[in-house]
C-alpha cells in the first residue's frame, strides 16, 4: 500500500499526494484523470470546489502549524 500525504499549505490549499480516490457525499467518484497530486480548497472561494483554483490568493490567511490532537474519546 502506498502512502497518501496531505500538506496544509500556508495561506492556501490542502495538497494531496499519492494514491487516493475522492468521492462526494453520495459515494460518487471524482474523475481525477490519473492525477496523483492536486490541491483541495480551504478558503471556500474556488469555482471548482472541492478543488483549489487559486482563488485564495490575497484574501485567505491561515498559517497552519502542526499540533497534537487531544486523545480520542472512547465513550
N, CA, C, O and CB atoms as a CASP TS submission, in Angstrom:
PFRMAT TS
TARGET T0000
AUTHOR 0000-0000-0000
METHOD Language model
MODEL 1
PARENT N/A
ATOM      1  N   UNK     1       0.835  -1.180   0.000  1.00  0.00           N
ATOM      2  CA  UNK     1       0.000   0.000   0.000  1.00  0.00           C
ATOM      3  C   UNK     1       0.883   1.248   0.000  1.00  0.00           C
ATOM      4  O   UNK     1       1.809   1.358   0.804  1.00  0.00           O
ATOM      5  CB  UNK     1      -0.952  -0.004   1.215  1.00  0.00           C
ATOM      6  N   UNK     2       0.596   2.177  -0.895  1.00  0.00           N
ATOM      7  CA  UNK     2       1.394   3.394  -0.945  1.00  0.00           C
ATOM      8  C   UNK     2       0.853   4.433   0.038  1.00  0.00           C
ATOM      9  O   UNK     2      -0.292   4.351   0.483  1.00  0.00           O
ATOM     10  CB  UNK     2       1.411   3.965  -2.373  1.00  0.00           C
ATOM     11  N   UNK     3       1.681   5.391   0.362  1.00  0.00           N
ATOM     12  CA  UNK     3       1.329   6.422   1.319  1.00  0.00           C
ATOM     13  C   UNK     3       0.638   7.582   0.630  1.00  0.00           C
ATOM     14  O   UNK     3       1.027   7.981  -0.468  1.00  0.00           O
ATOM     15  CB  UNK     3       2.565   6.907   2.059  1.00  0.00           C
ATOM     16  N   UNK     4      -0.379   8.120   1.265  1.00  0.00           N
ATOM     17  CA  UNK     4      -1.020   9.347   0.826  1.00  0.00           C
ATOM     18  C   UNK     4      -0.601  10.438   1.804  1.00  0.00           C
ATOM     19  O   UNK     4      -0.689  10.264   3.020  1.00  0.00           O
ATOM     20  CB  UNK     4      -2.589   9.197   0.755  1.00  0.00           C
ATOM     21  N   UNK     5      -0.145  11.559   1.263  1.00  0.00           N
ATOM     22  CA  UNK     5       0.333  12.656   2.100  1.00  0.00           C
ATOM     23  C   UNK     5      -0.541  13.877   1.869  1.00  0.00           C
ATOM     24  O   UNK     5      -0.810  14.253   0.728  1.00  0.00           O
ATOM     25  CB  UNK     5       1.820  12.981   1.801  1.00  0.00           C
ATOM     26  N   UNK     6      -0.985  14.497   2.965  1.00  0.00           N
ATOM     27  CA  UNK     6      -1.719  15.760   2.912  1.00  0.00           C
ATOM     28  C   UNK     6      -0.841  16.842   3.518  1.00  0.00           C
ATOM     29  O   UNK     6      -0.312  16.677   4.617  1.00  0.00           O
ATOM     30  CB  UNK     6      -3.089  15.661   3.664  1.00  0.00           C
ATOM     31  N   UNK     7      -0.684  17.950   2.801  1.00  0.00           N
ATOM     32  CA  UNK     7       0.082  19.086   3.302  1.00  0.00           C
ATOM     33  C   UNK     7      -0.845  20.288   3.382  1.00  0.00           C
ATOM     34  O   UNK     7      -1.461  20.668   2.386  1.00  0.00           O
ATOM     35  CB  UNK     7       1.317  19.389   2.393  1.00  0.00           C
ATOM     36  N   UNK     8      -0.948  20.889   4.566  1.00  0.00           N
ATOM     37  CA  UNK     8      -1.772  22.078   4.750  1.00  0.00           C
ATOM     38  C   UNK     8      -0.885  23.278   4.406  1.00  0.00           C
ATOM     39  O   UNK     8      -0.031  23.679   5.196  1.00  0.00           O
ATOM     40  CB  UNK     8      -2.354  22.174   6.232  1.00  0.00           C
ATOM     41  N   UNK     9      -1.101  23.838   3.224  1.00  0.00           N
ATOM     42  CA  UNK     9      -0.264  24.941   2.759  1.00  0.00           C
ATOM     43  C   UNK     9      -0.603  26.241   3.474  1.00  0.00           C
ATOM     44  O   UNK     9      -1.764  26.509   3.785  1.00  0.00           O
ATOM     45  CB  UNK     9      -0.417  25.122   1.257  1.00  0.00           C
ATOM     46  N   UNK    10       0.426  27.043   3.730  1.00  0.00           N
ATOM     47  CA  UNK    10       0.244  28.347   4.354  1.00  0.00           C
ATOM     48  C   UNK    10      -0.575  29.231   3.412  1.00  0.00           C
ATOM     49  O   UNK    10      -0.230  29.386   2.241  1.00  0.00           O
ATOM     50  CB  UNK    10       1.622  29.007   4.689  1.00  0.00           C
ATOM     51  N   UNK    11      -1.647  29.800   3.924  1.00  0.00           N
ATOM     52  CA  UNK    11      -2.500  30.714   3.167  1.00  0.00           C
ATOM     53  C   UNK    11      -3.005  30.110   1.859  1.00  0.00           C
ATOM     54  O   UNK    11      -3.175  30.821   0.868  1.00  0.00           O
ATOM     55  CB  UNK    11      -1.747  31.987   2.874  1.00  0.00           C
ATOM     56  N   UNK    12      -3.244  28.803   1.857  1.00  0.00           N
ATOM     57  CA  UNK    12      -3.687  28.195   0.611  1.00  0.00           C
ATOM     58  C   UNK    12      -4.359  26.854   0.788  1.00  0.00           C
ATOM     59  O   UNK    12      -5.010  26.580   1.796  1.00  0.00           O
ATOM     60  CB  UNK    12      -2.538  28.039  -0.300  1.00  0.00           C
ATOM     61  N   UNK    13      -4.183  26.039  -0.214  1.00  0.00           N
ATOM     62  CA  UNK    13      -4.893  24.766  -0.338  1.00  0.00           C
ATOM     63  C   UNK    13      -4.333  23.670   0.567  1.00  0.00           C
ATOM     64  O   UNK    13      -3.330  23.841   1.260  1.00  0.00           O
ATOM     65  CB  UNK    13      -4.848  24.301  -1.767  1.00  0.00           C
ATOM     66  N   UNK    14      -5.027  22.549   0.523  1.00  0.00           N
ATOM     67  CA  UNK    14      -4.512  21.310   1.086  1.00  0.00           C
ATOM     68  C   UNK    14      -3.971  20.524  -0.098  1.00  0.00           C
ATOM     69  O   UNK    14      -4.729  20.157  -0.996  1.00  0.00           O
ATOM     70  CB  UNK    14      -5.624  20.499   1.893  1.00  0.00           C
ATOM     71  N   UNK    15      -2.685  20.265  -0.108  1.00  0.00           N
ATOM     72  CA  UNK    15      -2.064  19.492  -1.184  1.00  0.00           C
ATOM     73  C   UNK    15      -2.154  18.017  -0.832  1.00  0.00           C
ATOM     74  O   UNK    15      -1.763  17.606   0.261  1.00  0.00           O
ATOM     75  CB  UNK    15      -0.578  19.922  -1.411  1.00  0.00           C
ATOM     76  N   UNK    16      -2.671  17.223  -1.762  1.00  0.00           N
ATOM     77  CA  UNK    16      -2.780  15.784  -1.552  1.00  0.00           C
ATOM     78  C   UNK    16      -1.912  15.095  -2.599  1.00  0.00           C
ATOM     79  O   UNK    16      -1.988  15.389  -3.792  1.00  0.00           O
ATOM     80  CB  UNK    16      -4.273  15.300  -1.637  1.00  0.00           C
ATOM     81  N   UNK    17      -1.091  14.172  -2.119  1.00  0.00           N
ATOM     82  CA  UNK    17      -0.151  13.454  -2.999  1.00  0.00           C
ATOM     83  C   UNK    17      -0.217  11.968  -2.688  1.00  0.00           C
ATOM     84  O   UNK    17      -0.393  11.569  -1.537  1.00  0.00           O
ATOM     85  CB  UNK    17       1.310  13.986  -2.826  1.00  0.00           C
ATOM     86  N   UNK    18      -0.075  11.158  -3.722  1.00  0.00           N
ATOM     87  CA  UNK    18      -0.002   9.716  -3.517  1.00  0.00           C
ATOM     88  C   UNK    18      -1.096   8.978  -4.249  1.00  0.00           C
ATOM     89  O   UNK    18      -1.546   9.394  -5.317  1.00  0.00           O
ATOM     90  CB  UNK    18      -0.072   9.394  -2.054  1.00  0.00           C
ATOM     91  N   UNK    19      -1.513   7.882  -3.662  1.00  0.00           N
ATOM     92  CA  UNK    19      -2.555   7.037  -4.216  1.00  0.00           C
ATOM     93  C   UNK    19      -3.844   7.324  -3.463  1.00  0.00           C
ATOM     94  O   UNK    19      -3.963   6.976  -2.288  1.00  0.00           O
ATOM     95  CB  UNK    19      -2.170   5.528  -4.128  1.00  0.00           C
ATOM     96  N   UNK    20      -4.812   7.954  -4.121  1.00  0.00           N
ATOM     97  CA  UNK    20      -6.046   8.334  -3.438  1.00  0.00           C
ATOM     98  C   UNK    20      -7.219   8.342  -4.411  1.00  0.00           C
ATOM     99  O   UNK    20      -7.059   8.369  -5.632  1.00  0.00           O
ATOM    100  CB  UNK    20      -5.893   9.711  -2.778  1.00  0.00           C
ATOM    101  N   UNK    21      -8.394   8.319  -3.816  1.00  0.00           N
ATOM    102  CA  UNK    21      -9.650   8.438  -4.540  1.00  0.00           C
ATOM    103  C   UNK    21     -10.470   9.459  -3.787  1.00  0.00           C
ATOM    104  O   UNK    21     -10.452   9.473  -2.557  1.00  0.00           O
ATOM    105  CB  UNK    21     -10.403   7.056  -4.668  1.00  0.00           C
ATOM    106  N   UNK    22     -11.192  10.317  -4.494  1.00  0.00           N
ATOM    107  CA  UNK    22     -12.025  11.318  -3.847  1.00  0.00           C
ATOM    108  C   UNK    22     -13.467  11.068  -4.271  1.00  0.00           C
ATOM    109  O   UNK    22     -13.767  10.929  -5.457  1.00  0.00           O
ATOM    110  CB  UNK    22     -11.565  12.771  -4.214  1.00  0.00           C
ATOM    111  N   UNK    23     -14.356  11.013  -3.277  1.00  0.00           N
ATOM    112  CA  UNK    23     -15.772  10.787  -3.551  1.00  0.00           C
ATOM    113  C   UNK    23     -16.606  11.934  -2.982  1.00  0.00           C
ATOM    114  O   UNK    23     -16.175  12.643  -2.072  1.00  0.00           O
ATOM    115  CB  UNK    23     -16.235   9.436  -2.960  1.00  0.00           C
ATOM    116  N   UNK    24     -17.814  12.100  -3.540  1.00  0.00           N
ATOM    117  CA  UNK    24     -18.742  13.075  -2.969  1.00  0.00           C
ATOM    118  C   UNK    24     -19.507  12.413  -1.824  1.00  0.00           C
ATOM    119  O   UNK    24     -19.247  11.257  -1.490  1.00  0.00           O
ATOM    120  CB  UNK    24     -19.725  13.622  -4.056  1.00  0.00           C
ATOM    121  N   UNK    25     -20.433  13.128  -1.235  1.00  0.00           N
ATOM    122  CA  UNK    25     -21.146  12.619  -0.067  1.00  0.00           C
ATOM    123  C   UNK    25     -22.031  11.410  -0.371  1.00  0.00           C
ATOM    124  O   UNK    25     -22.462  10.709   0.545  1.00  0.00           O
ATOM    125  CB  UNK    25     -21.985  13.711   0.521  1.00  0.00           C
ATOM    126  N   UNK    26     -22.303  11.166  -1.651  1.00  0.00           N
ATOM    127  CA  UNK    26     -23.115  10.011  -2.042  1.00  0.00           C
ATOM    128  C   UNK    26     -22.268   8.834  -2.519  1.00  0.00           C
ATOM    129  O   UNK    26     -22.801   7.810  -2.947  1.00  0.00           O
ATOM    130  CB  UNK    26     -24.086  10.409  -3.133  1.00  0.00           C
ATOM    131  N   UNK    27     -20.947   8.985  -2.441  1.00  0.00           N
ATOM    132  CA  UNK    27     -20.050   7.905  -2.827  1.00  0.00           C
ATOM    133  C   UNK    27     -19.644   7.907  -4.286  1.00  0.00           C
ATOM    134  O   UNK    27     -18.949   6.994  -4.731  1.00  0.00           O
ATOM    135  CB  UNK    27     -20.678   6.620  -2.515  1.00  0.00           C
ATOM    136  N   UNK    28     -20.070   8.931  -5.055  1.00  0.00           N
ATOM    137  CA  UNK    28     -19.676   9.038  -6.457  1.00  0.00           C
ATOM    138  C   UNK    28     -18.230   9.491  -6.554  1.00  0.00           C
ATOM    139  O   UNK    28     -17.817  10.416  -5.854  1.00  0.00           O
ATOM    140  CB  UNK    28     -20.598  10.012  -7.215  1.00  0.00           C
ATOM    141  N   UNK    29     -17.460   8.845  -7.418  1.00  0.00           N
ATOM    142  CA  UNK    29     -16.028   9.112  -7.535  1.00  0.00           C
ATOM    143  C   UNK    29     -15.771  10.259  -8.517  1.00  0.00           C
ATOM    144  O   UNK    29     -16.309  10.273  -9.624  1.00  0.00           O
ATOM    145  CB  UNK    29     -15.279   7.841  -7.987  1.00  0.00           C
ATOM    146  N   UNK    30     -14.942  11.220  -8.096  1.00  0.00           N
ATOM    147  CA  UNK    30     -14.494  12.281  -8.997  1.00  0.00           C
ATOM    148  C   UNK    30     -13.512  11.687 -10.004  1.00  0.00           C
ATOM    149  O   UNK    30     -12.653  10.889  -9.628  1.00  0.00           O
ATOM    150  CB  UNK    30     -13.836  13.459  -8.202  1.00  0.00           C
ATOM    151  N   UNK    31     -13.626  12.062 -11.265  1.00  0.00           N
ATOM    152  CA  UNK    31     -12.686  11.627 -12.292  1.00  0.00           C
ATOM    153  C   UNK    31     -11.428  12.480 -12.226  1.00  0.00           C
ATOM    154  O   UNK    31     -11.436  13.632 -12.659  1.00  0.00           O
ATOM    155  CB  UNK    31     -13.327  11.708 -13.698  1.00  0.00           C
ATOM    156  N   UNK    32     -10.367  11.935 -11.699  1.00  0.00           N
ATOM    157  CA  UNK    32      -9.130  12.706 -11.497  1.00  0.00           C
ATOM    158  C   UNK    32      -8.162  12.594 -12.664  1.00  0.00           C
ATOM    159  O   UNK    32      -7.092  13.201 -12.640  1.00  0.00           O
ATOM    160  CB  UNK    32      -8.439  12.250 -10.234  1.00  0.00           C
ATOM    161  N   UNK    33      -8.524  11.825 -13.683  1.00  0.00           N
ATOM    162  CA  UNK    33      -7.744  11.718 -14.917  1.00  0.00           C
ATOM    163  C   UNK    33      -6.276  11.388 -14.666  1.00  0.00           C
ATOM    164  O   UNK    33      -5.389  11.962 -15.297  1.00  0.00           O
ATOM    165  CB  UNK    33      -7.842  13.005 -15.695  1.00  0.00           C
ATOM    166  N   UNK    34      -6.024  10.462 -13.744  1.00  0.00           N
ATOM    167  CA  UNK    34      -4.669   9.982 -13.495  1.00  0.00           C
ATOM    168  C   UNK    34      -3.812  10.848 -12.595  1.00  0.00           C
ATOM    169  O   UNK    34      -2.639  10.537 -12.386  1.00  0.00           O
ATOM    170  CB  UNK    34      -3.985   9.827 -14.764  1.00  0.00           C
ATOM    171  N   UNK    35      -4.361  11.927 -12.056  1.00  0.00           N
ATOM    172  CA  UNK    35      -3.559  12.797 -11.182  1.00  0.00           C
ATOM    173  C   UNK    35      -3.203  12.069  -9.891  1.00  0.00           C
ATOM    174  O   UNK    35      -4.016  11.335  -9.329  1.00  0.00           O
ATOM    175  CB  UNK    35      -4.320  14.107 -10.863  1.00  0.00           C
ATOM    176  N   UNK    36      -1.967  12.290  -9.432  1.00  0.00           N
ATOM    177  CA  UNK    36      -1.560  11.767  -8.138  1.00  0.00           C
ATOM    178  C   UNK    36      -1.126  12.897  -7.202  1.00  0.00           C
ATOM    179  O   UNK    36      -0.609  12.652  -6.112  1.00  0.00           O
ATOM    180  CB  UNK    36      -0.427  10.754  -8.310  1.00  0.00           C
ATOM    181  N   UNK    37      -1.348  14.144  -7.648  1.00  0.00           N
ATOM    182  CA  UNK    37      -1.121  15.332  -6.831  1.00  0.00           C
ATOM    183  C   UNK    37      -2.155  16.376  -7.237  1.00  0.00           C
ATOM    184  O   UNK    37      -2.366  16.620  -8.425  1.00  0.00           O
ATOM    185  CB  UNK    37       0.345  15.882  -7.001  1.00  0.00           C
ATOM    186  N   UNK    38      -2.794  16.986  -6.255  1.00  0.00           N
ATOM    187  CA  UNK    38      -3.696  18.101  -6.550  1.00  0.00           C
ATOM    188  C   UNK    38      -3.961  18.879  -5.281  1.00  0.00           C
ATOM    189  O   UNK    38      -3.574  18.453  -4.193  1.00  0.00           O
ATOM    190  CB  UNK    38      -5.023  17.602  -7.168  1.00  0.00           C
ATOM    191  N   UNK    39      -4.619  20.020  -5.413  1.00  0.00           N
ATOM    192  CA  UNK    39      -4.940  20.874  -4.276  1.00  0.00           C
ATOM    193  C   UNK    39      -6.424  20.879  -3.987  1.00  0.00           C
ATOM    194  O   UNK    39      -7.245  20.956  -4.901  1.00  0.00           O
ATOM    195  CB  UNK    39      -4.461  22.285  -4.523  1.00  0.00           C
ATOM    196  N   UNK    40      -6.765  20.799  -2.711  1.00  0.00           N
ATOM    197  CA  UNK    40      -8.149  20.890  -2.264  1.00  0.00           C
ATOM    198  C   UNK    40      -8.373  22.266  -1.639  1.00  0.00           C
ATOM    199  O   UNK    40      -7.522  22.769  -0.906  1.00  0.00           O
ATOM    200  CB  UNK    40      -8.487  19.753  -1.250  1.00  0.00           C
ATOM    201  N   UNK    41      -9.526  22.868  -1.936  1.00  0.00           N
ATOM    202  CA  UNK    41      -9.850  24.212  -1.471  1.00  0.00           C
ATOM    203  C   UNK    41     -10.057  24.250   0.036  1.00  0.00           C
ATOM    204  O   UNK    41     -10.706  23.371   0.602  1.00  0.00           O
ATOM    205  CB  UNK    41     -11.093  24.726  -2.175  1.00  0.00           C
ATOM    206  N   UNK    42      -9.497  25.281   0.689  1.00  0.00           N
ATOM    207  CA  UNK    42      -9.751  25.528   2.115  1.00  0.00           C
ATOM    208  C   UNK    42     -10.462  26.855   2.329  1.00  0.00           C
ATOM    209  O   UNK    42     -11.079  27.058   3.375  1.00  0.00           O
ATOM    210  CB  UNK    42      -8.440  25.511   2.902  1.00  0.00           C
ATOM    211  N   UNK    43     -10.389  27.764   1.357  1.00  0.00           N
ATOM    212  CA  UNK    43     -10.914  29.110   1.559  1.00  0.00           C
ATOM    213  C   UNK    43     -12.399  29.239   1.230  1.00  0.00           C
ATOM    214  O   UNK    43     -13.056  30.172   1.690  1.00  0.00           O
ATOM    215  CB  UNK    43     -10.137  30.081   0.725  1.00  0.00           C
ATOM    216  N   UNK    44     -12.931  28.310   0.438  1.00  0.00           N
ATOM    217  CA  UNK    44     -14.332  28.370   0.049  1.00  0.00           C
ATOM    218  C   UNK    44     -14.619  29.244  -1.151  1.00  0.00           C
ATOM    219  O   UNK    44     -15.779  29.386  -1.538  1.00  0.00           O
ATOM    220  CB  UNK    44     -15.129  28.845   1.181  1.00  0.00           C
ATOM    221  N   UNK    45     -13.596  29.837  -1.755  1.00  0.00           N
ATOM    222  CA  UNK    45     -13.777  30.750  -2.886  1.00  0.00           C
ATOM    223  C   UNK    45     -13.609  30.090  -4.258  1.00  0.00           C
ATOM    224  O   UNK    45     -13.945  30.702  -5.271  1.00  0.00           O
ATOM    225  CB  UNK    45     -12.807  31.881  -2.767  1.00  0.00           C
ATOM    226  N   UNK    46     -13.104  28.873  -4.314  1.00  0.00           N
ATOM    227  CA  UNK    46     -12.831  28.204  -5.583  1.00  0.00           C
ATOM    228  C   UNK    46     -14.103  27.993  -6.391  1.00  0.00           C
ATOM    229  O   UNK    46     -15.145  27.634  -5.843  1.00  0.00           O
ATOM    230  CB  UNK    46     -12.147  26.867  -5.338  1.00  0.00           C
ATOM    231  N   UNK    47     -14.012  28.220  -7.699  1.00  0.00           N
ATOM    232  CA  UNK    47     -15.137  27.963  -8.599  1.00  0.00           C
ATOM    233  C   UNK    47     -15.240  26.480  -8.927  1.00  0.00           C
ATOM    234  O   UNK    47     -16.241  26.041  -9.494  1.00  0.00           O
ATOM    235  CB  UNK    47     -14.990  28.779  -9.891  1.00  0.00           C
ATOM    236  N   UNK    48     -14.217  25.702  -8.576  1.00  0.00           N
ATOM    237  CA  UNK    48     -14.211  24.265  -8.871  1.00  0.00           C
ATOM    238  C   UNK    48     -14.096  23.429  -7.602  1.00  0.00           C
ATOM    239  O   UNK    48     -13.433  22.392  -7.586  1.00  0.00           O
ATOM    240  CB  UNK    48     -13.064  23.924  -9.818  1.00  0.00           C
ATOM    241  N   UNK    49     -14.760  23.899  -6.523  1.00  0.00           N
ATOM    242  CA  UNK    49     -14.737  23.149  -5.262  1.00  0.00           C
ATOM    243  C   UNK    49     -15.144  21.707  -5.505  1.00  0.00           C
ATOM    244  O   UNK    49     -16.064  21.468  -6.286  1.00  0.00           O
ATOM    245  CB  UNK    49     -15.671  23.797  -4.217  1.00  0.00           C
ATOM    246  N   UNK    50     -14.512  20.751  -4.883  1.00  0.00           N
ATOM    247  CA  UNK    50     -13.635  20.868  -3.732  1.00  0.00           C
ATOM    248  C   UNK    50     -12.180  21.134  -4.098  1.00  0.00           C
ATOM    249  O   UNK    50     -11.311  21.123  -3.226  1.00  0.00           O
ATOM    250  CB  UNK    50     -13.720  19.628  -2.917  1.00  0.00           C
ATOM    251  N   UNK    51     -11.904  21.372  -5.381  1.00  0.00           N
ATOM    252  CA  UNK    51     -10.527  21.546  -5.829  1.00  0.00           C
ATOM    253  C   UNK    51     -10.136  23.016  -5.819  1.00  0.00           C
ATOM    254  O   UNK    51     -10.967  23.894  -6.055  1.00  0.00           O
ATOM    255  CB  UNK    51     -10.341  20.959  -7.229  1.00  0.00           C
ATOM    256  N   UNK    52      -8.868  23.273  -5.544  1.00  0.00           N
ATOM    257  CA  UNK    52      -8.340  24.633  -5.495  1.00  0.00           C
ATOM    258  C   UNK    52      -8.130  25.168  -6.909  1.00  0.00           C
ATOM    259  O   UNK    52      -7.597  24.472  -7.773  1.00  0.00           O
ATOM    260  CB  UNK    52      -7.018  24.676  -4.701  1.00  0.00           C
ATOM    261  N   UNK    53      -8.557  26.420  -7.136  1.00  0.00           N
ATOM    262  CA  UNK    53      -8.286  27.071  -8.418  1.00  0.00           C
ATOM    263  C   UNK    53      -7.451  28.342  -8.243  1.00  0.00           C
ATOM    264  O   UNK    53      -7.300  29.123  -9.182  1.00  0.00           O
ATOM    265  CB  UNK    53      -9.599  27.406  -9.125  1.00  0.00           C
ATOM    266  N   UNK    54      -6.908  28.545  -7.037  1.00  0.00           N
ATOM    267  CA  UNK    54      -6.057  29.700  -6.763  1.00  0.00           C
ATOM    268  C   UNK    54      -6.814  30.932  -6.305  1.00  0.00           C
ATOM    269  O   UNK    54      -6.201  31.981  -6.111  1.00  0.00           O
ATOM    270  CB  UNK    54      -5.276  30.038  -7.975  1.00  0.00           C
ATOM    271  N   UNK    55      -8.124  30.844  -6.125  1.00  0.00           N
ATOM    272  CA  UNK    55      -8.929  31.999  -5.715  1.00  0.00           C
ATOM    273  C   UNK    55      -8.546  32.550  -4.349  1.00  0.00           C
ATOM    274  O   UNK    55      -8.870  33.694  -4.032  1.00  0.00           O
ATOM    275  CB  UNK    55     -10.381  31.624  -5.704  1.00  0.00           C
ATOM    276  N   UNK    56      -7.862  31.755  -3.538  1.00  0.00           N
ATOM    277  CA  UNK    56      -7.479  32.173  -2.185  1.00  0.00           C
ATOM    278  C   UNK    56      -6.433  33.276  -2.180  1.00  0.00           C
ATOM    279  O   UNK    56      -6.270  33.966  -1.174  1.00  0.00           O
ATOM    280  CB  UNK    56      -6.959  30.991  -1.410  1.00  0.00           C
ATOM    281  N   UNK    57      -5.734  33.449  -3.271  1.00  0.00           N
ATOM    282  CA  UNK    57      -4.618  34.410  -3.276  1.00  0.00           C
ATOM    283  C   UNK    57      -5.081  35.804  -2.856  1.00  0.00           C
ATOM    284  O   UNK    57      -6.042  36.347  -3.399  1.00  0.00           O
ATOM    285  CB  UNK    57      -3.974  34.474  -4.670  1.00  0.00           C
ATOM    286  N   UNK    58      -4.384  36.361  -1.889  1.00  0.00           N
ATOM    287  CA  UNK    58      -4.596  37.709  -1.364  1.00  0.00           C
ATOM    288  C   UNK    58      -5.883  37.896  -0.573  1.00  0.00           C
ATOM    289  O   UNK    58      -6.201  39.026  -0.204  1.00  0.00           O
ATOM    290  CB  UNK    58      -4.585  38.671  -2.481  1.00  0.00           C
ATOM    291  N   UNK    59      -6.649  36.819  -0.292  1.00  0.00           N
ATOM    292  CA  UNK    59      -7.853  37.014   0.526  1.00  0.00           C
ATOM    293  C   UNK    59      -8.103  35.852   1.485  1.00  0.00           C
ATOM    294  O   UNK    59      -9.225  35.673   1.960  1.00  0.00           O
ATOM    295  CB  UNK    59      -9.064  37.198  -0.371  1.00  0.00           C
ATOM    296  N   UNK    60      -7.071  35.064   1.772  1.00  0.00           N
ATOM    297  CA  UNK    60      -7.209  33.957   2.716  1.00  0.00           C
ATOM    298  C   UNK    60      -5.915  33.830   3.486  1.00  0.00           C
ATOM    299  O   UNK    60      -4.849  33.645   2.900  1.00  0.00           O
ATOM    300  CB  UNK    60      -7.561  32.623   1.990  1.00  0.00           C
ATOM    301  N   UNK    61      -6.007  33.930   4.801  1.00  0.00           N
ATOM    302  CA  UNK    61      -4.811  33.812   5.624  1.00  0.00           C
ATOM    303  C   UNK    61      -5.012  32.757   6.695  1.00  0.00           C
ATOM    304  O   UNK    61      -5.952  32.825   7.487  1.00  0.00           O
ATOM    305  CB  UNK    61      -4.456  35.158   6.262  1.00  0.00           C
ATOM    306  N   UNK    62      -4.124  31.792   6.708  1.00  0.00           N
ATOM    307  CA  UNK    62      -4.073  30.805   7.778  1.00  0.00           C
ATOM    308  C   UNK    62      -2.704  30.171   7.744  1.00  0.00           C
ATOM    309  O   UNK    62      -2.378  29.434   6.814  1.00  0.00           O
ATOM    310  CB  UNK    62      -5.200  29.732   7.637  1.00  0.00           C
ATOM    311  N   UNK    63      -1.909  30.451   8.742  1.00  0.00           N
ATOM    312  CA  UNK    63      -0.554  29.907   8.834  1.00  0.00           C
ATOM    313  C   UNK    63      -0.624  28.604   9.618  1.00  0.00           C
ATOM    314  O   UNK    63      -0.492  28.599  10.842  1.00  0.00           O
ATOM    315  CB  UNK    63       0.432  30.925   9.513  1.00  0.00           C
ATOM    316  N   UNK    64      -0.830  27.506   8.910  1.00  0.00           N
ATOM    317  CA  UNK    64      -1.009  26.205   9.545  1.00  0.00           C
ATOM    318  C   UNK    64       0.271  25.749  10.240  1.00  0.00           C
ATOM    319  O   UNK    64       1.347  25.726   9.643  1.00  0.00           O
ATOM    320  CB  UNK    64      -1.445  25.165   8.513  1.00  0.00           C
ATOM    321  N   UNK    65       0.130  25.395  11.486  1.00  0.00           N
ATOM    322  CA  UNK    65       1.232  24.848  12.274  1.00  0.00           C
ATOM    323  C   UNK    65       0.770  23.532  12.882  1.00  0.00           C
ATOM    324  O   UNK    65      -0.322  23.465  13.447  1.00  0.00           O
ATOM    325  CB  UNK    65       1.697  25.851  13.386  1.00  0.00           C
ATOM    326  N   UNK    66       1.571  22.496  12.776  1.00  0.00           N
ATOM    327  CA  UNK    66       1.204  21.177  13.293  1.00  0.00           C
ATOM    328  C   UNK    66       1.085  21.199  14.812  1.00  0.00           C
ATOM    329  O   UNK    66       1.833  21.892  15.502  1.00  0.00           O
ATOM    330  CB  UNK    66       2.233  20.126  12.861  1.00  0.00           C
ATOM    331  N   UNK    67       0.119  20.417  15.318  1.00  0.00           N
ATOM    332  CA  UNK    67      -0.061  20.259  16.759  1.00  0.00           C
ATOM    333  C   UNK    67      -0.676  18.891  17.013  1.00  0.00           C
ATOM    334  O   UNK    67      -1.185  18.246  16.096  1.00  0.00           O
ATOM    335  CB  UNK    67      -0.956  21.399  17.353  1.00  0.00           C
ATOM    336  N   UNK    68      -0.626  18.464  18.247  1.00  0.00           N
ATOM    337  CA  UNK    68      -1.200  17.177  18.629  1.00  0.00           C
ATOM    338  C   UNK    68      -2.655  17.353  19.031  1.00  0.00           C
ATOM    339  O   UNK    68      -2.991  18.260  19.792  1.00  0.00           O
ATOM    340  CB  UNK    68      -0.399  16.540  19.778  1.00  0.00           C
ATOM    341  N   UNK    69      -3.511  16.488  18.521  1.00  0.00           N
ATOM    342  CA  UNK    69      -4.908  16.474  18.934  1.00  0.00           C
ATOM    343  C   UNK    69      -5.025  15.862  20.316  1.00  0.00           C
ATOM    344  O   UNK    69      -4.147  15.106  20.734  1.00  0.00           O
ATOM    345  CB  UNK    69      -5.776  15.699  17.925  1.00  0.00           C
ATOM    346  N   UNK    70      -6.107  16.179  21.040  1.00  0.00           N
ATOM    347  CA  UNK    70      -6.306  15.505  22.321  1.00  0.00           C
ATOM    348  C   UNK    70      -6.635  14.040  22.068  1.00  0.00           C
ATOM    349  O   UNK    70      -7.032  13.677  20.960  1.00  0.00           O
ATOM    350  CB  UNK    70      -7.434  16.189  23.145  1.00  0.00           C
ATOM    351  N   UNK    71      -6.476  13.192  23.086  1.00  0.00           N
ATOM    352  CA  UNK    71      -6.785  11.761  22.905  1.00  0.00           C
ATOM    353  C   UNK    71      -8.223  11.568  22.439  1.00  0.00           C
ATOM    354  O   UNK    71      -9.112  12.348  22.781  1.00  0.00           O
ATOM    355  CB  UNK    71      -6.552  10.986  24.219  1.00  0.00           C
ATOM    356  N   UNK    72      -8.434  10.520  21.656  1.00  0.00           N
ATOM    357  CA  UNK    72      -9.776  10.186  21.187  1.00  0.00           C
ATOM    358  C   UNK    72     -10.652   9.784  22.354  1.00  0.00           C
ATOM    359  O   UNK    72     -10.195   9.130  23.292  1.00  0.00           O
ATOM    360  CB  UNK    72      -9.728   9.061  20.147  1.00  0.00           C
ATOM    361  N   UNK    73     -11.902  10.175  22.293  1.00  0.00           N
ATOM    362  CA  UNK    73     -12.859   9.758  23.321  1.00  0.00           C
ATOM    363  C   UNK    73     -13.240   8.311  23.062  1.00  0.00           C
ATOM    364  O   UNK    73     -13.457   7.907  21.920  1.00  0.00           O
ATOM    365  CB  UNK    73     -14.127  10.676  23.330  1.00  0.00           C
ATOM    366  N   UNK    74     -13.319   7.542  24.128  1.00  0.00           N
ATOM    367  CA  UNK    74     -13.644   6.135  23.972  1.00  0.00           C
ATOM    368  C   UNK    74     -15.125   5.872  24.182  1.00  0.00           C
ATOM    369  O   UNK    74     -15.624   4.839  23.736  1.00  0.00           O
ATOM    370  CB  UNK    74     -12.832   5.303  24.934  1.00  0.00           C
ATOM    371  N   UNK    75     -15.832   6.747  24.831  1.00  0.00           N
ATOM    372  CA  UNK    75     -17.284   6.627  25.022  1.00  0.00           C
ATOM    373  C   UNK    75     -17.929   7.947  25.159  1.00  0.00           C
ATOM    374  O   UNK    75     -19.146   8.024  25.327  1.00  0.00           O
ATOM    375  CB  UNK    75     -17.602   5.801  26.217  1.00  0.00           C
TER
END
